[in-house]
Amino acid sequence: MNALNEMSATITHVIWDNKSLGLRLARNFGCGMAKQVVTTQQLQDWRGEALALAPELSVELDWLLREAAGVEPRILSYAAGERAWELPGELNGGLESLTELWRRHWQAHEPLQYLVGRSPWRRFDLKVAPGVLVPRPETELIVEIAAQRVGEVQEQLDIDLSQGTWADLGTGTGAISLGLAELLPEIVIHAVDCSEVALGVAAENLRTVQDGAWQRRIQLHQGKWFEPLQPLFESGLKLAGLVSNPPYIPTAMLNELQPEVRLHEPSLALDGGEDGLDCLRHLVNAGSQSLQPGGLWLVELMAGQAKDVKALLAVEGNYQSITAHFDLCGIERFVSAVRCNT
């Protein structure tokens, strides 16, 4: 599988014709009206005209209707034609505003999540913004694997990782930290990112997700990987768990990524160096010094890297129970290991 399939679904470039769709929608549907109310028939017509220009993007179009307009596309197929729908305040230009969002997506390839400012992830509605990697559905599994491995370590080594201190390195939106906080309700998490923009987004998600219920258990740090945590390590602290979704795309493959990713998402969160393993090597080597005996090491990676990462862990010499984990598509998407109990 190449890098094109590593990210979100492929979006094909389609030439935008303002005179055909944009102006026609404004004329037919009264998009400049101050009152942001449209009928089912108008929405059906809007969807049909938008989809006609890019029929391969039906999933993306329906996502935009659902997330930006608050309209469930399935309901449009059977709702009464004159049923009124009040559009959210963000669409202050009515359907013309929705048309502009659609244009920006399939002409300029802006990620839909950036356009609406949020992204569903697990049970959370996360804030996202340009400059921060959009959390992927496949990453949701990493917190499930973490919880599973905590149980295995307890059973096999009689070591309790469910009450310790964890690190989420390269936290981005804070998604993984929030997922860990939900599934492991007694841990404290130190979430690290070198991007000030990412930490701002993460801080807002900590405040808003579950009404800030987990905010006190997640501490944000700005810096590179383990560096902001050095004062903790110098005080004698060791981590019960280390989780990361680091940059892992080989530099030469960045230009092959989908335009939504290549043009708009931060290369800092994507570029893993010449072979894609630069950050993973650092996490392997520094992780063994930061984890407590029996502590969990867990990362996400791209298809084809699991074998190399498992070898890195084995050669380092301080890890055991080195395991690859599959995503829902049968790809070895994650690798975990346990710090040797010595």
Secondary structure by P-SEA (a helix, b strand, c coil): cccccccccbbbbbbbcccccaaaaaaacccccccccccaaaaaaaaaaaaaacccaaaaaaaaaaacccccccccccccccbbbbcccccccaaaaaaaaaaaacccccccccccccccccccccccccccccccccccaaaaaaaaaaaaaaaacccccccbbbbbcccccaaaaaaaaaacccbbbbbbbccaaaaaaaaaaaaccccccccccbbbbbccccccaaaaaaacccccbbbbbccccccccccccccccccccccccccccccccaaaaaaaaaaaacccccbbbbbcccccaaaaaaaaaaaacccccccccccccccccbbbbbcccc
